[in-house]
Amino acid sequence: MKSTTRVVVIGGGIAGCSTLYHLTQEGWTDVVLIERNELTSGTTWHSAAQVTNFGMNQTMLGLKSHSIALYRELAADPDYPVGYHYGDGGIRLANTEAQMDGYRHFVSQADGMGVEFEVIDAAECARRHPLISTDNLVGGLWDPHDGDIDPAQLCQALARRARKAEAEVYRNTPVTGLTQHPDDSWTVHTAQGDIDCEIVVNAGGYRVNEVGAMMGVQHPVASMEHQYFLTEDIPAIAEAGHRMPLLRCPISDYYCRQEKNGLLVGFYEQDCKTWGLDGIDPNFVNALCPDDIDRVMDVLEGAFARMPALQETGIRTVVNGPITYTIDGAPLVGPIPGKRNAFCIIGLRAGLGEGGGHGWLLAQQIVHGEAVYDTWCLDPRRFTGHANVELTALKAIEDYQNEFRFHFPHEHRPAGRFAKTTPLTPVLQVEGAKFTPVNGWERADYFKPTPDFHETHGYRFNEAFDVVAAEVKAVQNGVGLTEVNGFNRFEISGADALDWLDTMFCGFITRKPGRVGLGYMLNHHGCIKSEATIANLPDGRIWYGSAAASEYHDMDWLTAHAPQGVAIRNLTNDITILVLAGPKARDVLSATSRGDWSPSAFPWLSVREAFIGIAPAVVMAVSFSGELAYEIHVPNASLFAAYSALRAAGAAYNLTLFGARTVESMRLEKGYRHWKADLITEFDPFESDLGRFVKMDKLDFIGKAALQERLKAPSNKTFATLRLQTSDAPAQPGSSIRAGGKVIGTITSADWGHRVGENLAMGFLDKTDAPLTVDVLGQPVVAEIVAPARYDPAGDLVRS
């Protein structure tokens, strides 16, 4: 066994084998995989091994397309062909028009990635899958690429190719410990000796947290018992003359695919069961959990109704084994938060189908720092301090119970809610707040007009439309108040702090005390990394602020580059923002706080310390709504006092509470961006229409050299705001933008602009003068590029 190598991958299932293989494809061949037993002896060996192209976003579609292309290549290898049933086709059923709207959107989203899906009616579902009934069926989504693969052969083929590229695989080699050294390198301790390496990858499957514990990390991954059975032969399958398509049924929570001349039928029962939360038997190898058919009887009855042939066949084999889930159901593929040179590829509940693509994207991140796609939907840092075992288990159960029921826009399911709250959460709840979670924080989405108000979730404008319109009108014509909790807040100090920050941002960083500025950080490829405000407090402290979801992401990036003498303190969980917005905002602020708040004394982009009533605060004159507005940053211990003072003073001005949905509408009218929606790593600041924030004449900044190279070959991509000629529904992130019927771009954000009365969307697209359409629920809607700031384009209101 080697004593030194560049990368050690721990785990020999699909995640580890795919990562090892793809590292060699990226040019790193001095790499090693360590497996405690035999390859595929964990979850992989008993996987149902379905390989679909369906994904909830374009990154998932892209990595699944890569998996399919790779698996087809492996299946065609004459030296070691892998058993792969490609192109059997698959149907996702639906019994409501709202689900069908979702499928219509997914067709458009897939078109943007070169993937073909089709929405079909109930009769066509039955024609393509002659074993199903059309009772209570509206239609479905057809995936022509759907199929299944042999798990063991797949992993052996990937390991074989990696070995041929000089990688090494050590089986029956348990990892016993991990030690990180001051230079951030690692020693991997095993039962067969130690290996020194630069980088460690946790691909531990359901033993993920055993590996994590060795480096002092608890990953938000939990395992669920999952049962499927193999039937005896079904005559109708042999007589069909073709392989049966795969079936996924959100109506009855089951799936099935052909297995020889019978079916493999799997269940997502409501009475489901977690597994291994309190530890896993070291001898649980190539093993299964005890059968428990009684637990799935309710689901089985639904399967019988949908597929009557199941009532006439016997069960040949029952399989009950663990599969892993994360808090949101998507895997964790990328850097481990708070660690250097440590990555993970874990929580792959659909590992066989997706694993080829996950290993591909992870290898790119390890070798190049970024992947071909923005991988935030997979990033382990998207969960922060609230991601404990209990929350993970609750969300795993909920995701399992809703395996084939996708989330509708603005739908937030109840399990594990109120993980992060402030002293105002119960107060706002009494006021009628409907909450939305943001990185675990409960933030008011809007305020219900009556206690029994309910919105119908779907892809069209619903009952909440008029509620949001009223909140927008109240802010526009008077004054509104909202809480923005979880906003990322770091305090940066040190004599050279501003000089260092100047090298982190691609544009101008304000150095004047009492002033605030917005800027963008780039990665080493010259593309967008983060957006942040820098506030220079009058006493010399520097406050860095960014999106709530970016807490771990931005901290990792800053600490990785901070020089000695610069300190970064995280205040995110200690301070909450109250936003006061509207033309009467200054009147309310002046009534609660001593001092001169006039435009001349406290102009736009100013910051000062003050008291709001008796509550200490830092006040910034900034606006995400386009109205005159103030961000009031208050320690949580004083938050209720500040809120009470503002509510009392606001009574004279008819102050109204408003929520995040209102902010979303207003920010689109101003052309303001959301991080990881409109700001992603796939585009540079010029493609993102942020050239005004770039100063190429600066001496240096991270990404400058790469950006200079990119500018030598001008891009045909641009970012634009579009106005859609429909009032029935908004576009959705992922919707395709077309010219002459051809896809030329993708929507990143969309909503109704209530102040301007327009259906607005933002997105990246090819530069063109041709007429445009945007796909909205299966229909081409006429769209035109408009100026980004639809409301108050000169910005007079924020300066008023």
Secondary structure, DSSP 8 states (H G I E B T S, - for coil): --SEEEEEEE--SHHHHHHHHHHHHTT--SEEEE-SSSTTTTTGGG---EE----SSHHHHHHHHHHHHHHHHHHT-SSS---EETT--EEEEESSHHHHHHHHHHHHHHHTTT---EEEEHHHHHHHSTT---TT--EEEEETT-EEE-HHHHHHHHHHHHHHTT-EEE-S--EEEEEE-TTS-EEEEETTEEEEEEEEEE--GGGHHHHHHHTT---SEEEEEEEEEEE---HHHHHHSS---EEEETTTTEEEEEETTEEEEEE--SS--EE-TT---TT-SS------GGGGHHHHHHHHHH-GGGGGS-EEEEEEEEEEEESSSS-EEEE-TT-SSEEEEE--TTHHHHHHHHHHHHHHHHHHSS-SS--GGG-GGGS-TT--HHHHHHHHHHHHHTTT----TT---STT--SB--TTHHHHHHTTEEEEEETTEEEEEEE-SSTT-----SSS--THHHHHHHHHHHHHHS-EEEEETT-EEEEEESTTHHHHHHHHBSS----STTEEEEEEEE-TTSSEEEEEEEEE-TTS-EEEEE-GGGHHHHHHHHHHH--TT-EEEE-TTTEEEEEEESTTHHHHHHHHS-S--STTTS-TTBEEEEEETTEEEEEE---SSSSSEEEEEEEGGGHHHHHHHHHHHHGGGT-EE--HHHHHHHHHHHT---BTTTB-TTS-TTTTT-GGG--TTSS--TTHHHHHHHHTS--SEEEEEEEES-SS----TT-EEEETTEEEEEEEEEEEETTTTEEEEEEEEE---S-EEEEETTEEEEEEEE-S--SSTT-TTTT-
